[in-house]
Amino acid sequence: MSKLKILIVDDEPDIRALVAEILADEGYEVALADSAEQARIARRANKPDLVLLDIWMPGTDGISLLREWSSSGLAFPVIMMSGHGNVETAVEATRLGAYDFIEKPLSLAKLLLTVNRALEADQLRQENLKLKKRLPDPI
């Protein structure tokens, strides 16, 4: 079985590197992006199973990118990250389809737990869709 792919989108190089190292140690294939434009390219090239998306980035922010991805059909869970988050931002991200919202500085245990739960929930969602397709049409 191939490794699950995680895209990390954050404009802070130290955070990208730290999170990438932790997730690679956990057996994930990791791709990195430091901007919304790089995230768009990496999404098309790598087809991630999950995206960790920073909210505050120069240029296009994470909420705008999430809104863009949601409008075209979100095929993967997104976990929002922010060191400047507030309740309104977290609610908006969730409304747009984000799986969860975690605050910086990141708790490594919470990060791994949230990633694992998001991937498990997405796997269940995909299995549910497959099972529904196998059901006969109601009479």
N, CA and C atoms as a LAMMPS dump frame, in Angstrom:
ITEM: TIMESTEP
0
ITEM: NUMBER OF ATOMS
417
ITEM: BOX BOUNDS ff ff ff
-5.0000000000000000e+02 5.0000000000000000e+02
-5.0000000000000000e+02 5.0000000000000000e+02
-5.0000000000000000e+02 5.0000000000000000e+02
ITEM: ATOMS id mol type element x y z
1 1 1 N 0.843 -1.187 0
2 1 2 C 0 0 0
3 1 3 C 0.886 1.249 0
4 2 1 N 0.503 2.259 -0.764
5 2 2 C 1.313 3.463 -0.856
6 2 3 C 1.104 4.332 0.383
7 3 1 N 2.089 5.176 0.615
8 3 2 C 2.012 6.097 1.747
9 3 3 C 0.93 7.136 1.498
10 4 1 N 0.278 7.556 2.566
11 4 2 C -0.677 8.652 2.466
12 4 3 C 0.1 9.954 2.282
13 5 1 N -0.446 10.848 1.447
14 5 2 C 0.231 12.097 1.103
15 5 3 C -0.384 13.266 1.865
16 6 1 N 0.498 14.048 2.481
17 6 2 C 0.05 15.232 3.21
18 6 3 C 0.757 16.453 2.637
19 7 1 N -0.032 17.469 2.321
20 7 2 C 0.495 18.744 1.846
21 7 3 C 0.479 19.735 3.006
22 8 1 N 1.638 20.32 3.278
23 8 2 C 1.766 21.324 4.337
24 8 3 C 1.915 22.683 3.67
25 9 1 N 0.978 23.593 3.965
26 9 2 C 0.993 24.932 3.364
27 9 3 C 1.164 25.941 4.492
28 10 1 N 2.351 26.551 4.539
29 10 2 C 2.646 27.525 5.587
30 10 3 C 3.775 28.416 5.085
31 11 1 N 3.679 29.708 5.329
32 11 2 C 4.715 30.62 4.873
33 11 3 C 5.927 30.66 5.798
34 12 1 N 5.863 29.999 6.946
35 12 2 C 6.974 29.982 7.888
36 12 3 C 7.824 28.728 7.662
37 13 1 N 9.072 28.898 7.155
38 13 2 C 9.911 27.75 6.82
39 13 3 C 10.166 26.811 8.002
40 14 1 N 10.342 27.366 9.199
41 14 2 C 10.626 26.517 10.363
42 14 3 C 9.441 25.608 10.692
43 15 1 N 8.236 26.13 10.58
44 15 2 C 7.044 25.324 10.857
45 15 3 C 6.881 24.253 9.792
46 16 1 N 7.048 24.627 8.528
47 16 2 C 6.969 23.627 7.448
48 16 3 C 7.958 22.499 7.686
49 17 1 N 9.191 22.854 8.005
50 17 2 C 10.235 21.843 8.19
51 17 3 C 9.944 20.944 9.389
52 18 1 N 9.534 21.536 10.498
53 18 2 C 9.239 20.759 11.696
54 18 3 C 8.087 19.794 11.465
55 19 1 N 6.987 20.289 10.926
56 19 2 C 5.812 19.451 10.688
57 19 3 C 6.136 18.365 9.657
58 20 1 N 6.888 18.736 8.621
59 20 2 C 7.268 17.757 7.598
60 20 3 C 8.097 16.63 8.204
61 21 1 N 9.032 16.984 9.051
62 21 2 C 9.886 15.97 9.686
63 21 3 C 9.065 15.03 10.57
64 22 1 N 8.169 15.585 11.341
65 22 2 C 7.33 14.773 12.228
66 22 3 C 6.453 13.82 11.415
67 23 1 N 5.805 14.34 10.378
68 23 2 C 4.907 13.511 9.585
69 23 3 C 5.675 12.47 8.766
70 24 1 N 6.845 12.826 8.262
71 24 2 C 7.674 11.849 7.537
72 24 3 C 8.101 10.726 8.485
73 25 1 N 8.444 11.077 9.711
74 25 2 C 8.81 10.059 10.716
75 25 3 C 7.64 9.124 11.015
76 26 1 N 6.413 9.625 10.849
77 26 2 C 5.211 8.819 11.08
78 26 3 C 4.84 7.988 9.846
79 27 1 N 5.606 8.132 8.766
80 27 2 C 5.386 7.31 7.59
81 27 3 C 4.578 7.951 6.48
82 28 1 N 4.312 9.244 6.582
83 28 2 C 3.555 9.935 5.543
84 28 3 C 4.5 10.464 4.472
85 29 1 N 3.992 10.578 3.25
86 29 2 C 4.707 11.267 2.182
87 29 3 C 4.302 12.729 2.291
88 30 1 N 5.279 13.617 2.326
89 30 2 C 5.003 15.02 2.601
90 30 3 C 5.41 15.898 1.42
91 31 1 N 4.53 16.828 1.076
92 31 2 C 4.834 17.87 0.087
93 31 3 C 4.691 19.209 0.803
94 32 1 N 5.454 20.201 0.353
95 32 2 C 5.475 21.499 1.015
96 32 3 C 5.113 22.621 0.047
97 33 1 N 4.459 23.639 0.589
98 33 2 C 4.149 24.846 -0.18
99 33 3 C 4.221 26.033 0.775
100 34 1 N 4.766 27.15 0.28
101 34 2 C 4.874 28.326 1.149
102 34 3 C 3.898 29.434 0.783
103 35 1 N 3.004 29.148 -0.174
104 35 2 C 2.029 30.155 -0.597
105 35 3 C 0.819 29.451 -1.194
106 36 1 N -0.229 30.21 -1.393
107 36 2 C -1.44 29.642 -2.004
108 36 3 C -1.146 29.169 -3.429
109 37 1 N -0.352 29.925 -4.165
110 37 2 C -0.034 29.535 -5.552
111 37 3 C 0.729 28.21 -5.573
112 38 1 N 1.72 28.075 -4.707
113 38 2 C 2.449 26.8 -4.643
114 38 3 C 1.529 25.671 -4.187
115 39 1 N 0.591 25.984 -3.293
116 39 2 C -0.364 24.971 -2.82
117 39 3 C -1.25 24.482 -3.957
118 40 1 N -1.69 25.393 -4.806
119 40 2 C -2.513 24.999 -5.964
120 40 3 C -1.736 24.041 -6.871
121 41 1 N -0.481 24.366 -7.132
122 41 2 C 0.363 23.527 -7.988
123 41 3 C 0.6 22.17 -7.329
124 42 1 N 0.938 22.177 -6.04
125 42 2 C 1.207 20.925 -5.321
126 42 3 C -0.042 20.064 -5.223
127 43 1 N -1.187 20.686 -5.085
128 43 2 C -2.444 19.923 -5.017
129 43 3 C -2.686 19.169 -6.323
130 44 1 N -2.491 19.863 -7.433
131 44 2 C -2.689 19.207 -8.732
132 44 3 C -1.649 18.116 -8.974
133 45 1 N -0.403 18.372 -8.605
134 45 2 C 0.69 17.43 -8.881
135 45 3 C 0.673 16.216 -7.954
136 46 1 N 0.345 16.424 -6.688
137 46 2 C 0.495 15.358 -5.691
138 46 3 C -0.798 14.69 -5.261
139 47 1 N -1.938 15.318 -5.55
140 47 2 C -3.235 14.793 -5.113
141 47 3 C -3.164 14.327 -3.644
142 48 1 N -3.063 15.285 -2.726
143 48 2 C -2.881 14.928 -1.315
144 48 3 C -4.103 14.236 -0.707
145 49 1 N -3.835 13.437 0.313
146 49 2 C -4.898 12.798 1.08
147 49 3 C -5.376 13.727 2.194
148 50 1 N -4.539 14.714 2.547
149 50 2 C -4.863 15.662 3.61
150 50 3 C -4.012 16.906 3.4
151 51 1 N -4.554 18.068 3.772
152 51 2 C -3.807 19.327 3.689
153 51 3 C -3.812 20.003 5.055
154 52 1 N -2.631 20.418 5.494
155 52 2 C -2.478 21.278 6.661
156 52 3 C -2.283 22.679 6.1
157 53 1 N -3.208 23.587 6.402
158 53 2 C -3.249 24.892 5.743
159 53 3 C -3.207 26.026 6.755
160 54 1 N -2.178 26.844 6.638
161 54 2 C -2.041 28.03 7.487
162 54 3 C -3.077 29.067 7.064
163 55 1 N -3.619 29.784 8.03
164 55 2 C -4.625 30.795 7.715
165 55 3 C -3.982 32.086 7.224
166 56 1 N -2.986 32.576 7.952
167 56 2 C -2.407 33.88 7.622
168 56 3 C -1.152 33.704 6.794
169 57 1 N -1.264 34.011 5.51
170 57 2 C -0.13 33.963 4.588
171 57 3 C -0.171 35.218 3.733
172 58 1 N 0.995 35.664 3.26
173 58 2 C 0.992 36.808 2.34
174 58 3 C 0.258 36.446 1.051
175 59 1 N -0.327 37.433 0.416
176 59 2 C -1.08 37.161 -0.81
177 59 3 C -2.411 36.536 -0.454
178 60 1 N -2.719 35.415 -1.058
179 60 2 C -3.975 34.727 -0.787
180 60 3 C -3.881 34.009 0.555
181 61 1 N -4.816 34.288 1.463
182 61 2 C -4.771 33.648 2.778
183 61 3 C -5.413 32.26 2.716
184 62 1 N -5.236 31.51 3.796
185 62 2 C -5.722 30.141 3.848
186 62 3 C -7.229 30.009 3.753
187 63 1 N -7.968 30.945 4.344
188 63 2 C -9.432 30.892 4.274
189 63 3 C -9.893 31.074 2.83
190 64 1 N -9.272 32.003 2.105
191 64 2 C -9.638 32.216 0.701
192 64 3 C -9.315 30.98 -0.138
193 65 1 N -8.178 30.354 0.135
194 65 2 C -7.808 29.141 -0.596
195 65 3 C -8.767 28 -0.264
196 66 1 N -9.129 27.866 1
197 66 2 C -10.101 26.842 1.393
198 66 3 C -11.444 27.095 0.703
199 67 1 N -11.866 28.348 0.65
200 67 2 C -13.126 28.71 -0.024
201 67 3 C -13.054 28.304 -1.501
202 68 1 N -11.937 28.584 -2.136
203 68 2 C -11.734 28.233 -3.549
204 68 3 C -11.813 26.706 -3.735
205 69 1 N -11.101 25.953 -2.903
206 69 2 C -11.105 24.494 -3.01
207 69 3 C -12.486 23.922 -2.702
208 70 1 N -13.169 24.495 -1.716
209 70 2 C -14.503 24.002 -1.347
210 70 3 C -15.494 24.188 -2.484
211 71 1 N -15.392 25.306 -3.193
212 71 2 C -16.336 25.579 -4.278
213 71 3 C -16.14 24.621 -5.449
214 72 1 N -14.95 24.035 -5.56
215 72 2 C -14.71 23.078 -6.642
216 72 3 C -14.821 21.635 -6.151
217 73 1 N -15.276 21.453 -4.925
218 73 2 C -15.458 20.106 -4.376
219 73 3 C -14.212 19.642 -3.639
220 74 1 N -14.294 19.62 -2.343
221 74 2 C -13.161 19.252 -1.5
222 74 3 C -13.05 17.732 -1.45
223 75 1 N -11.978 17.182 -2.007
224 75 2 C -11.82 15.731 -2.083
225 75 3 C -10.886 15.194 -1.006
226 76 1 N -10.526 16.035 -0.054
227 76 2 C -9.581 15.641 0.993
228 76 3 C -9.85 16.49 2.228
229 77 1 N -9.509 15.976 3.416
230 77 2 C -9.69 16.798 4.612
231 77 3 C -8.639 17.911 4.701
232 78 1 N -9.049 19.033 5.253
233 78 2 C -8.167 20.175 5.464
234 78 3 C -8.172 20.502 6.953
235 79 1 N -6.978 20.619 7.508
236 79 2 C -6.82 21.05 8.895
237 79 3 C -6.188 22.437 8.85
238 80 1 N -6.884 23.413 9.389
239 80 2 C -6.399 24.789 9.397
240 80 3 C -5.462 24.982 10.588
241 81 1 N -4.419 25.805 10.384
242 81 2 C -3.464 26.121 11.451
243 81 3 C -3.328 27.636 11.544
244 82 1 N -3.221 28.14 12.768
245 82 2 C -3.009 29.577 12.916
246 82 3 C -2.482 29.921 14.299
247 83 1 N -1.591 30.878 14.322
248 83 2 C -1.114 31.421 15.58
249 83 3 C -1.896 32.654 15.978
250 84 1 N -2.798 33.083 15.106
251 84 2 C -3.565 34.309 15.352
252 84 3 C -5.053 34.053 15.191
253 85 1 N -5.452 32.83 15.391
254 85 2 C -6.837 32.461 15.153
255 85 3 C -7.768 32.965 16.233
256 86 1 N -9.029 33.027 15.883
257 86 2 C -10.061 33.363 16.847
258 86 3 C -11.268 32.472 16.544
259 87 1 N -12.271 32.563 17.369
260 87 2 C -13.439 31.706 17.22
261 87 3 C -14.122 31.936 15.872
262 88 1 N -14.243 33.191 15.452
263 88 2 C -14.912 33.49 14.191
264 88 3 C -14.187 32.844 13.005
265 89 1 N -12.864 32.909 13.034
266 89 2 C -12.072 32.312 11.956
267 89 3 C -12.236 30.799 11.949
268 90 1 N -12.207 30.192 13.116
269 90 2 C -12.371 28.739 13.216
270 90 3 C -13.751 28.311 12.718
271 91 1 N -14.78 29.071 13.078
272 91 2 C -16.144 28.76 12.63
273 91 3 C -16.242 28.891 11.115
274 92 1 N -15.665 29.954 10.559
275 92 2 C -15.689 30.16 9.111
276 92 3 C -14.972 29.012 8.393
277 93 1 N -13.825 28.605 8.905
278 93 2 C -13.072 27.512 8.29
279 93 3 C -13.884 26.216 8.319
280 94 1 N -14.523 25.942 9.427
281 94 2 C -15.338 24.73 9.547
282 94 3 C -16.538 24.8 8.611
283 95 1 N -17.168 25.958 8.525
284 95 2 C -18.302 26.143 7.622
285 95 3 C -17.898 25.886 6.17
286 96 1 N -16.663 26.222 5.836
287 96 2 C -16.167 26.033 4.472
288 96 3 C -15.69 24.604 4.215
289 97 1 N -15.733 23.763 5.239
290 97 2 C -15.385 22.36 5.024
291 97 3 C -14.124 21.885 5.707
292 98 1 N -13.445 22.749 6.458
293 98 2 C -12.245 22.295 7.164
294 98 3 C -12.633 21.231 8.189
295 99 1 N -11.782 20.231 8.332
296 99 2 C -12.042 19.171 9.299
297 99 3 C -11.858 19.7 10.716
298 100 1 N -10.807 20.489 10.935
299 100 2 C -10.51 20.989 12.277
300 100 3 C -9.625 22.222 12.162
301 101 1 N -9.356 22.81 13.316
302 101 2 C -8.571 24.028 13.428
303 101 3 C -7.623 23.828 14.599
304 102 1 N -6.32 23.947 14.365
305 102 2 C -5.368 23.816 15.471
306 102 3 C -4.538 25.089 15.573
307 103 1 N -4.2 25.422 16.806
308 103 2 C -3.492 26.668 17.073
309 103 3 C -1.99 26.446 17.142
310 104 1 N -1.259 27.483 16.712
311 104 2 C 0.184 27.516 16.881
312 104 3 C 0.467 28.248 18.186
313 105 1 N 1.495 27.935 18.898
314 105 2 C 2.461 26.88 18.587
315 105 3 C 1.782 25.508 18.644
316 106 1 N 2.159 24.668 17.691
317 106 2 C 1.52 23.368 17.548
318 106 3 C 1.921 22.417 18.665
319 107 1 N 0.926 21.763 19.205
320 107 2 C 1.168 20.636 20.108
321 107 3 C 1.34 19.428 19.192
322 108 1 N 2.498 18.799 19.252
323 108 2 C 2.776 17.687 18.348
324 108 3 C 1.797 16.541 18.554
325 109 1 N 1.431 16.288 19.804
326 109 2 C 0.464 15.217 20.083
327 109 3 C -0.887 15.551 19.465
328 110 1 N -1.332 16.798 19.617
329 110 2 C -2.622 17.207 19.028
330 110 3 C -2.554 17.175 17.503
331 111 1 N -1.442 17.594 16.939
332 111 2 C -1.273 17.56 15.492
333 111 3 C -1.432 16.135 14.966
334 112 1 N -0.699 15.194 15.561
335 112 2 C -0.766 13.802 15.095
336 112 3 C -2.149 13.204 15.314
337 113 1 N -2.755 13.481 16.448
338 113 2 C -4.092 12.974 16.727
339 113 3 C -5.104 13.528 15.718
340 114 1 N -5.034 14.815 15.439
341 114 2 C -5.963 15.444 14.504
342 114 3 C -5.757 14.914 13.09
343 115 1 N -4.51 14.749 12.67
344 115 2 C -4.211 14.189 11.348
345 115 3 C -4.777 12.777 11.241
346 116 1 N -4.515 11.951 12.243
347 116 2 C -5.012 10.565 12.214
348 116 3 C -6.531 10.514 12.174
349 117 1 N -7.172 11.321 12.984
350 117 2 C -8.643 11.336 13.003
351 117 3 C -9.224 11.826 11.686
352 118 1 N -8.62 12.85 11.108
353 118 2 C -9.11 13.379 9.828
354 118 3 C -8.974 12.334 8.726
355 119 1 N -7.864 11.626 8.703
356 119 2 C -7.659 10.595 7.678
357 119 3 C -8.617 9.422 7.883
358 120 1 N -8.847 9.043 9.134
359 120 2 C -9.804 7.967 9.416
360 120 3 C -11.22 8.373 9.013
361 121 1 N -11.612 9.6 9.335
362 121 2 C -12.954 10.078 8.973
363 121 3 C -13.115 10.12 7.456
364 122 1 N -12.073 10.524 6.749
365 122 2 C -12.143 10.579 5.295
366 122 3 C -12.225 9.175 4.701
367 123 1 N -11.501 8.239 5.281
368 123 2 C -11.57 6.849 4.805
369 123 3 C -12.987 6.294 4.993
370 124 1 N -13.592 6.559 6.135
371 124 2 C -14.971 6.121 6.377
372 124 3 C -15.945 6.773 5.4
373 125 1 N -15.746 8.052 5.108
374 125 2 C -16.595 8.76 4.155
375 125 3 C -16.498 8.113 2.773
376 126 1 N -15.28 7.793 2.357
377 126 2 C -15.079 7.163 1.046
378 126 3 C -15.7 5.768 0.994
379 127 1 N -15.53 4.99 2.072
380 127 2 C -16.131 3.652 2.122
381 127 3 C -17.654 3.738 2.079
382 128 1 N -18.213 4.716 2.774
383 128 2 C -19.658 4.918 2.785
384 128 3 C -20.171 5.218 1.382
385 129 1 N -19.465 6.077 0.657
386 129 2 C -19.863 6.402 -0.717
387 129 3 C -19.824 5.168 -1.611
388 130 1 N -18.794 4.345 -1.459
389 130 2 C -18.686 3.115 -2.258
390 130 3 C -19.832 2.165 -1.952
391 131 1 N -20.167 2.028 -0.673
392 131 2 C -21.263 1.134 -0.286
393 131 3 C -22.596 1.645 -0.817
394 132 1 N -22.815 2.951 -0.771
395 132 2 C -24.063 3.517 -1.283
396 132 3 C -24.211 3.258 -2.776
397 133 1 N -23.102 3.292 -3.498
398 133 2 C -23.154 3.036 -4.937
399 133 3 C -23.533 1.587 -5.235
400 134 1 N -23.234 0.681 -4.324
401 134 2 C -23.522 -0.735 -4.524
402 134 3 C -24.965 -1.103 -4.186
403 135 1 N -25.661 -0.21 -3.474
404 135 2 C -27.041 -0.48 -3.106
405 135 3 C -27.943 -0.415 -4.334
406 136 1 N -28.936 -1.293 -4.395
407 136 2 C -29.871 -1.193 -5.515
408 136 3 C -30.738 0.051 -5.353
409 137 1 N -31.252 0.536 -6.474
410 137 2 C -32.131 1.696 -6.435
411 137 3 C -33.415 1.331 -5.7
412 138 1 N -33.916 2.234 -4.857
413 138 2 C -35.175 1.95 -4.161
414 138 3 C -36.342 1.89 -5.152
415 139 1 N -37.311 1.083 -4.826
416 139 2 C -38.467 0.889 -5.716
417 139 3 C -39.482 1.973 -5.49
